[in-house]
């Protein structure tokens, strides 16, 4: 074994080990996957034994990798700490943070949040992954997740919860067309398409409206919202998202829902990314943003609530 290991190769090794796959590490590092694979192969050749066991779905540490990781991870942390401490204050938080969220949250909340984040941390870049799929934080498919349900997995941390009240919203023109005393059964309703029927909004509408049939449905929240703005009908929206300029033209209909339920958004991150300056900056900004728009609980409050419920 050549005793003079290249620090840059060690950094690449740590990224693959932390993120669990070459593809996730390549995205995180801004490298091409072939380049990353070649560099790791060269490091393995230098050491004389494999560091990873390659699998169809990612990779695992080989015995040599397990021996190397503790020291390598500590070296990486020292390097990050040194870079942060030596940087000027304005430069201490920089880089790209990938946040995944359902389309409605991505459109109405994260676009508002992005403008606040830019003013606070101008060197940070926010990449929003808008999808109804649950991206795997443990595999590095995203850095932070905003989710309408709490995912319970080893290593995942829930650091915030936003709660919002639902209401029926429509364009002013559509609202004016309704008769006095109209109920939810009288409305033309807009919702998710059948392939997304497991979403809470669809479940509640099917429960509240016998023989429910929407006037319009789509697998894209943006399309639903556009139809609502155009006056096609009414849709269930949550008060926590109504600060977005695109929703300013919509009005709350005087049509009560027969049961109050709350929409919830959970902020989650994987433990191995917690503590990185760019991640902590976004989490702190999300915490402030959540408190500014609705009923919000941070990590300490969630822990206290959980402990109280266990008593």
C-alpha positions as CSV (number, residue, x, y, z in Angstrom):
1,X,0.0,0.0,0.0
2,X,1.2,3.5,-0.8
3,X,1.1,5.4,2.5
4,X,0.6,8.8,0.9
5,X,-3.2,8.9,0.5
6,X,-4.7,11.7,-1.5
7,X,-7.0,13.8,0.7
8,X,-9.4,14.5,-2.2
9,X,-9.8,10.7,-2.7
10,X,-10.5,10.3,1.0
11,X,-13.2,13.0,0.7
12,X,-14.8,11.2,-2.2
13,X,-14.7,7.9,-0.2
14,X,-16.5,9.5,2.7
15,X,-19.2,10.9,0.5
16,X,-20.0,7.5,-1.0
17,X,-20.0,5.9,2.4
18,X,-22.3,8.5,3.9
19,X,-24.8,8.6,1.0
20,X,-24.8,4.9,0.3
21,X,-24.5,5.0,-3.5
22,X,-22.1,6.3,-6.2
23,X,-24.9,8.1,-8.0
24,X,-26.1,10.0,-4.9
25,X,-22.5,10.9,-4.0
26,X,-21.7,12.1,-7.6
27,X,-24.8,14.4,-7.5
28,X,-23.8,15.7,-4.1
29,X,-20.2,16.3,-5.1
30,X,-21.1,17.8,-8.5
31,X,-19.0,15.1,-10.3
32,X,-19.8,12.7,-13.1
33,X,-20.5,9.1,-11.8
34,X,-17.8,7.6,-14.1
35,X,-15.2,10.0,-12.7
36,X,-16.2,9.2,-9.1
37,X,-16.1,5.5,-9.8
38,X,-12.7,5.8,-11.4
39,X,-11.3,7.8,-8.5
40,X,-12.6,5.2,-5.9
41,X,-11.2,2.4,-8.0
42,X,-7.8,4.1,-8.0
43,X,-7.9,4.5,-4.3
44,X,-8.9,0.8,-3.9
45,X,-5.9,-0.1,-6.1
46,X,-3.6,2.0,-4.0
47,X,-4.9,0.3,-0.8
48,X,-4.8,-3.2,-2.4
49,X,-8.3,-4.1,-1.3
50,X,-11.9,-3.1,-2.1
51,X,-13.6,-0.4,0.0
52,X,-17.1,-1.1,-1.2
53,X,-19.3,-4.0,-2.1
54,X,-21.3,-2.9,-5.2
55,X,-24.9,-3.8,-5.3
56,X,-27.8,-3.2,-7.8
57,X,-29.3,-0.7,-5.3
58,X,-26.3,1.3,-4.0
59,X,-23.3,-0.1,-2.2
60,X,-22.1,-1.2,1.3
61,X,-18.7,-0.8,3.0
62,X,-16.3,-3.7,2.6
63,X,-14.2,-4.6,5.6
64,X,-11.4,-2.3,4.5
65,X,-13.9,0.5,4.1
66,X,-15.3,-0.1,7.6
67,X,-11.8,0.2,9.0
68,X,-11.0,3.4,7.0
69,X,-14.3,5.3,7.6
70,X,-13.9,6.5,11.2
71,X,-10.6,8.2,10.6
72,X,-11.7,9.4,7.1
73,X,-14.9,10.9,8.5
74,X,-13.1,12.7,11.2
75,X,-10.7,14.1,8.7
76,X,-13.6,15.3,6.6
77,X,-15.2,17.0,9.6
78,X,-12.0,18.7,10.5
79,X,-11.6,20.0,7.0
80,X,-15.2,21.3,7.0
81,X,-14.7,22.9,10.4
82,X,-11.4,24.5,9.2
83,X,-13.1,25.9,6.0
84,X,-16.0,27.4,8.1
85,X,-13.7,28.9,10.7
86,X,-11.4,30.5,8.2
87,X,-14.1,31.9,5.9
88,X,-15.4,35.4,6.2
89,X,-18.8,35.5,7.8
90,X,-20.6,36.2,4.5
91,X,-18.9,33.1,3.0
92,X,-19.5,30.6,5.8
93,X,-22.7,29.2,4.4
94,X,-22.6,28.3,0.8
95,X,-23.4,25.5,-1.6
96,X,-26.5,23.8,-2.9
97,X,-29.3,22.2,-0.7
98,X,-31.8,19.9,-2.3
99,X,-35.3,20.0,-0.8
100,X,-38.0,17.6,-1.8
101,X,-41.7,18.4,-1.4
102,X,-45.1,17.6,-2.9
103,X,-46.0,19.9,-5.8
104,X,-48.4,22.0,-3.8
105,X,-45.9,22.7,-1.0
106,X,-43.1,23.2,-3.5
107,X,-45.2,25.8,-5.4
108,X,-46.9,27.7,-2.6
109,X,-44.4,27.5,0.3
110,X,-40.9,26.8,-1.0
111,X,-41.0,29.6,-3.6
112,X,-41.8,32.0,-0.9
113,X,-39.2,30.5,1.4
114,X,-36.6,30.7,-1.4
115,X,-36.7,34.5,-1.5
116,X,-36.3,34.8,2.2
117,X,-33.4,32.3,2.2
118,X,-31.6,34.2,-0.6
119,X,-31.8,37.4,1.4
120,X,-30.4,35.7,4.5
121,X,-27.8,33.4,2.8
122,X,-27.0,34.8,-0.6
123,X,-24.3,32.1,-1.3
124,X,-26.8,29.2,-0.8
125,X,-28.6,27.7,-3.8
126,X,-31.9,26.0,-3.2
127,X,-32.9,23.1,-5.5
128,X,-36.5,22.1,-5.1
129,X,-37.4,18.5,-6.2
130,X,-41.2,18.7,-6.6
131,X,-42.7,15.2,-6.6
132,X,-45.5,13.1,-5.2
133,X,-43.0,10.3,-4.7
134,X,-41.2,9.9,-1.3
135,X,-37.6,10.4,-2.1
136,X,-35.1,8.4,0.0
137,X,-33.0,10.7,2.2
138,X,-30.9,7.8,3.4
139,X,-29.7,7.2,-0.2
140,X,-29.1,10.9,-0.8
141,X,-31.9,11.5,-3.2
142,X,-32.5,14.8,-1.4
143,X,-31.0,16.6,1.5
144,X,-34.2,17.8,3.3
145,X,-37.8,16.7,2.9
146,X,-41.0,18.5,3.5
147,X,-43.7,15.8,3.7
148,X,-47.4,15.6,4.4
149,X,-46.7,12.4,6.5
150,X,-44.0,11.5,8.8
151,X,-41.6,8.9,7.5
152,X,-40.2,6.7,10.3
153,X,-36.8,5.2,9.4
154,X,-33.5,4.7,11.1
155,X,-31.4,7.8,10.9
156,X,-34.2,10.2,9.9
157,X,-34.8,13.2,12.1
158,X,-38.1,15.2,12.2
159,X,-37.2,18.8,13.1
160,X,-40.4,20.7,12.5
161,X,-44.2,20.3,11.9
162,X,-46.5,22.9,10.4
163,X,-50.2,22.5,10.8
164,X,-52.8,24.3,8.7
165,X,-56.6,24.5,8.6
166,X,-58.4,23.5,5.4
167,X,-61.1,25.5,3.6
168,X,-62.9,25.6,0.3
169,X,-61.6,28.2,-2.0
170,X,-62.7,29.5,-5.5
171,X,-62.5,32.4,-7.8
172,X,-64.5,35.5,-6.9
173,X,-66.7,34.9,-10.0
174,X,-67.4,31.3,-9.1
175,X,-68.2,32.4,-5.5
176,X,-70.7,34.9,-6.8
177,X,-72.5,32.3,-8.7
178,X,-73.4,30.2,-5.7
179,X,-76.8,30.5,-4.1
180,X,-77.1,31.5,-0.4
181,X,-76.8,28.5,1.9
182,X,-74.9,26.4,-0.6
183,X,-73.3,23.3,0.9
184,X,-70.3,21.2,-0.2
185,X,-72.7,19.0,-2.2
186,X,-73.6,22.0,-4.4
187,X,-70.0,22.7,-5.4
188,X,-68.1,21.8,-8.5
189,X,-65.0,20.3,-6.9
190,X,-61.4,20.1,-8.1
191,X,-59.0,17.5,-6.7
192,X,-56.3,15.0,-7.4
193,X,-56.8,12.4,-10.1
194,X,-57.6,8.8,-9.2
195,X,-54.0,7.6,-9.3
196,X,-53.4,10.1,-6.4
197,X,-56.6,9.2,-4.6
198,X,-54.7,8.2,-1.5
199,X,-54.0,11.9,-0.7
200,X,-55.8,13.3,2.3
201,X,-57.9,15.8,0.3
202,X,-59.4,13.1,-1.9
203,X,-60.0,10.8,1.1
204,X,-61.9,13.6,2.9
205,X,-63.9,14.6,-0.1
206,X,-65.0,11.0,-0.8
207,X,-66.0,10.8,2.9
208,X,-67.9,14.0,3.0
209,X,-69.7,13.9,-0.4
210,X,-71.8,10.8,-1.2
211,X,-71.0,9.5,-4.7
212,X,-68.3,12.1,-5.0
213,X,-67.3,13.0,-8.6
214,X,-65.0,15.9,-9.3
215,X,-65.7,18.4,-12.0
216,X,-62.0,18.4,-12.7
217,X,-59.0,16.4,-11.5
218,X,-55.3,16.2,-12.3
219,X,-52.1,14.6,-11.0
220,X,-50.5,18.0,-11.0
221,X,-51.3,20.5,-8.3
222,X,-50.4,23.4,-10.5
223,X,-53.0,22.3,-13.1
224,X,-55.6,22.0,-10.3
225,X,-54.8,25.5,-9.1
226,X,-55.0,27.0,-12.5
227,X,-58.4,25.4,-13.1
228,X,-59.6,26.9,-9.8
229,X,-58.3,30.4,-10.6
230,X,-60.0,30.1,-14.0
231,X,-63.4,29.7,-12.2
232,X,-64.0,26.0,-13.0
233,X,-64.8,25.1,-9.4
234,X,-63.7,25.0,-5.8
235,X,-60.8,23.2,-4.2
236,X,-59.6,22.4,-0.7
237,X,-56.6,24.6,0.3
238,X,-54.9,25.1,3.6
239,X,-54.5,28.5,5.2
240,X,-50.8,28.1,5.7
241,X,-50.1,28.4,1.9
242,X,-52.4,31.4,1.2
243,X,-49.6,34.0,1.4
244,X,-48.5,33.1,-2.1
245,X,-49.3,35.8,-4.7
246,X,-50.8,33.2,-7.0
247,X,-53.6,32.5,-4.5
248,X,-54.5,36.1,-3.8
249,X,-57.4,36.1,-6.2
250,X,-59.1,33.2,-4.5
251,X,-61.7,33.6,-1.9
252,X,-62.8,31.5,1.0
253,X,-66.3,30.1,0.4
254,X,-68.8,30.3,3.3
255,X,-69.3,26.6,3.0
256,X,-68.2,24.7,6.1
257,X,-66.5,21.3,6.0
258,X,-68.5,18.8,8.1
259,X,-65.4,17.9,10.1
260,X,-62.4,19.9,10.9
261,X,-59.1,18.3,10.0
262,X,-55.6,19.7,9.8
263,X,-53.0,19.5,7.1
264,X,-49.6,18.7,8.4
265,X,-46.1,19.3,6.9
266,X,-43.1,17.5,8.5
267,X,-39.5,18.7,8.0
268,X,-37.1,15.8,7.9
269,X,-33.4,15.3,7.4
270,X,-31.0,12.4,7.6
271,X,-28.8,12.3,10.7
272,X,-25.6,12.1,8.7
273,X,-26.2,15.5,7.1
274,X,-27.3,17.2,10.3
275,X,-24.6,19.6,11.4
276,X,-23.4,20.6,8.0
277,X,-23.4,24.4,7.8
278,X,-25.5,24.7,4.6
279,X,-28.0,22.1,5.9
280,X,-28.3,23.8,9.3
281,X,-28.7,27.2,7.7
282,X,-31.7,26.0,5.6
283,X,-33.2,24.2,8.6
284,X,-33.0,27.3,10.8
285,X,-34.5,29.4,8.0
286,X,-37.3,26.8,7.6
287,X,-38.0,26.9,11.3
288,X,-38.4,30.7,11.2
289,X,-40.5,30.5,8.1
290,X,-42.8,27.9,9.6
291,X,-43.4,30.0,12.7
292,X,-44.3,33.0,10.5
293,X,-47.1,31.3,8.5
294,X,-49.0,29.1,10.9
295,X,-49.2,26.7,13.8
296,X,-45.6,25.4,14.1
297,X,-43.6,23.1,16.3
298,X,-39.8,22.9,16.2
299,X,-37.7,19.9,17.2
300,X,-37.7,20.7,20.9
301,X,-41.4,21.2,21.0
302,X,-42.0,18.0,19.1
303,X,-39.8,16.1,21.6
304,X,-41.7,17.7,24.5
305,X,-45.0,16.7,23.0
306,X,-43.9,13.2,22.3
307,X,-42.6,12.8,25.9
308,X,-45.9,14.2,27.3
309,X,-47.9,11.7,25.3
310,X,-45.9,8.8,26.6
311,X,-46.7,9.7,30.2
